[in-house]
């Protein structure tokens, strides 16, 4: 239902404002742009979280404490 309303936004604006009906984009274009934007933000967030997690593991290894990284690697001290 939500996607239907988003897809109809350009049509409703054309009718309400009396604009020229030949707009270069439609509801499908808005959905694609929104989807790509959300996916890009999701990927950027995942990369940031992965970098922070890796940094956390490497700090434990460098300080000499036993960490998840050494346990997963198979070395048992």
C-alpha positions in Angstrom: 0.0 0.0 0.0 2.9 2.4 0.9 4.5 1.8 -2.5 1.3 2.6 -4.3 1.2 6.0 -2.6 4.8 6.8 -3.4 4.3 5.7 -7.0 1.3 8.0 -7.4 3.0 11.1 -6.0 4.0 12.5 -9.5 0.6 11.9 -10.9 -1.2 13.6 -8.0 1.2 16.6 -8.2 0.6 16.9 -12.0 -3.1 17.0 -11.5 -3.1 19.2 -8.4 -0.7 21.8 -9.7 -1.7 21.7 -13.3 1.8 21.0 -14.5 2.9 19.7 -17.9 2.2 15.9 -18.0 5.5 15.2 -19.5 7.7 15.0 -16.5 11.1 13.3 -16.9 10.4 10.9 -14.0 7.5 9.0 -12.6 6.6 7.0 -9.5 8.8 4.1 -10.5 11.8 6.4 -10.8 11.2 7.7 -7.3 11.0 4.1 -5.9 14.3 3.2 -7.6 16.1 6.3 -6.4 14.8 5.7 -2.9 15.8 2.0 -3.0 19.3 2.7 -4.2 19.8 5.5 -1.7 18.7 3.3 1.2 20.9 0.4 0.0 23.9 2.7 -0.3 23.4 3.9 3.3 22.9 0.4 4.6 26.2 -0.7 2.9 28.1 2.3 4.3 26.8 1.5 7.8 27.8 -2.1 7.5 31.3 -1.1 6.3 31.7 1.3 9.3 30.5 -1.3 11.8 32.8 -4.0 10.3 35.8 -1.6 10.5 35.0 -0.8 14.2 34.6 -4.5 15.0 37.9 -5.4 13.3 39.6 -2.6 15.1 38.3 -3.8 18.5 39.6 -7.3 17.8 43.0 -6.1 16.7 43.4 -3.9 19.8 42.9 -6.9 22.0 45.6 -8.9 20.1 48.1 -6.1 20.2 47.7 -5.6 24.0 48.5 -9.2 24.6 45.1 -10.2 25.9 43.3 -13.4 24.7 40.7 -12.3 22.2 38.0 -13.8 20.0 40.3 -13.4 17.1 43.0 -15.7 18.6 40.3 -18.2 19.7 38.8 -18.4 16.2 42.2 -18.7 14.7 42.7 -22.0 16.5 45.6 -21.1 18.7 45.0 -22.3 22.3 47.4 -21.0 24.9 
